């Protein structure tokens, strides 16, 4: 595939190409562009939850039934921290899961901005690996690595923290993968 698309649409397409048909989401500022792309993608059904912990636990149950990695999409700060109990469950039970947390824009990371949290630092003990995406150009590689890490060896959860400015709909990039 070689075309210019929105980052959030690339992520939705990436998941659909891996036969991922469900994403467990809680709407929120940091993840709104991503959840919008998921909601408009014909192959992905968004399972909306009232709490992020329910997203992670729902994704775990989905993985147990379907055999596919569970996808969780939450916003930054309290969104990512609320999911931790479910992520820990996936870690302890070797459940492959990808947690996508919409972080504050890159310019605010590390500044104690509204709803900013160190999601990668907080989840380090309960994930196989985690990523803080620092550029649009690295997103394809990060998602490929995350799926490989989550599903090989002892399966487990992987967090991808994506700053909101990277999923802004006005920003497009040429993705080749």
ABEGO torsion letter per residue (X at the ends): XBBBBBAAAAAAAAAAAAGBABBBBBBEAAAAAAAAAAAABAABBBBBBABAAAAAAAAAAAAAAAGBBBBBBBBBEAAAAAAAAAAAAAAAAGBBBBBBBBBBBAAABGAGBBGBBBAAAAAAAABABBBBBABAAAAAAAAAAAAAAAABEBBEBBBBBBBAAAABAABBBBBBX
